[in-house]
Amino acid sequence: MLSSPLKRQTVLSSGDVEELTQVGAELFSPHRLQYHGRNARLSAAPMGDASLICMQYRGESSVATTEVLGYYAVHLPVIGRGAVQFAREQIATGPRHGVVFNPEDQPTMRWSADMCQLALRIPRSAVLLHVGMLTGRPVDRRLEFTHQSSYSPDWAGALHTMAGIVDKHHAEALPEQLCSRLLDMFLTALVLTQPNTWTSQLFAEAPASAPRTVARAIELIEAAPEADWTLARLAAEAGVSARSLQAGFQRQKGLSPMIYLRDARLRLAHRRLMDPTYGSASITQIATDSGFHHLGRFAAEYQRKYGVKPSHVRRAVRTLS
């Protein structure tokens, strides 16, 4: 049985239809399941307020939801084929053709025996808040996505990245900051590339934020470059839309807020690597504490900026101290 709240990488392997239906309802919503297999596998990992789920039924299957979803979700097959029926629309799914669900949907789904697919269930409030932060406006009317994704959807890369990081960590809990950044990356890709009822507002020309707003964002970054800053959160703290902040940084600094943030984190890591009082801390620890969660990327960016590897700096400081 699946405990609640979900445990990271909870896995159910079962051929029992009743058990699969109960666990599937906990992961998604109430439904009826027809199953022609012997050993399905379901796994799930919380990603902040969202849930990342992998489904592999290993037998032809069909699901009919019995009430409206009440949340947003995406399904993207890794292998296999499927079909999703909405009230007046049927969507074929495959490795390059995902599907997007809206809270008011009540779909039925059919999956091939070899189907293995990734899914992300996202609370309605999280999507609306993200769109509001990107536009700088409250979402005062319904947000609805088109169901059919484009060929190889842009948000698929963010979903695969998220799944790859979860797999790498296995049963280890991911840092909250990393979960937040991954979900922010996915939501930005989804709302900007999947057509929806707010697309025109998302791409309307945004006025560049005033110098004082950019200065406020820089002040926030410099005060705590290691903090869990995303473009949306930084814009919200500065009191403007994400696009306005982006335009303001580009006009005044010639770069994006996220590049400025990366450079601020590199400066923080450099100061710590040069500081003998951090001599007992590993490079990985310094990188992580400075806001980096990918050591290889940190090392490459550090060498690009300072012309030397972090390990060389660490050895030189230890030699001199």
Number of C-alpha atoms within 10 A of each C-alpha: 10 16 9 8 8 15 15 19 21 16 17 19 15 16 18 13 18 12 15 22 19 18 18 20 14 15 19 19 18 19 18 17 20 14 21 16 16 13 16 19 16 20 20 22 24 21 23 19 13 20 21 25 22 23 21 22 26 20 19 16 18 19 19 17 18 13 13 14 18 17 20 22 21 21 23 28 23 20 16 16 20 25 17 21 15 15 9 5 10 15 17 16 22 22 18 15 21 27 23 20 23 20 18 13 17 19 21 19 18 20 25 17 18 16 22 22 23 22 22 26 20 22 16 16 12 18 20 18 15 19 26 20 24 27 23 21 13 13 16 8 9 11 17 16 21 13 21 20 25 14 11 14 19 16 22 22 14 20 24 15 14 21 19 12 14 22 13 9 11 13 13 11 14 17 11 12 17 18 20 18 18 19 24 20 19 21 20 19 18 22 22 17 15 19 17 17 14 19 16 10 14 19 12 10 11 18 14 20 23 16 14 11 20 24 15 17 22 19 13 17 21 16 11 16 24 22 15 14 20 18 23 24 17 23 27 18 16 21 17 24 27 27 24 23 30 22 23 25 26 14 14 15 12 11 14 18 25 16 11 18 24 20 16 21 25 24 18 20 26 19 12 20 25 16 14 15 10 14 16 9 12 13 20 16 14 17 24 16 17 22 24 21 16 11 14 11 11 23 20 14 16 20 13 11 13 13 10 13 16 21 13 10 15 20 12 13 15 15 8 7 9
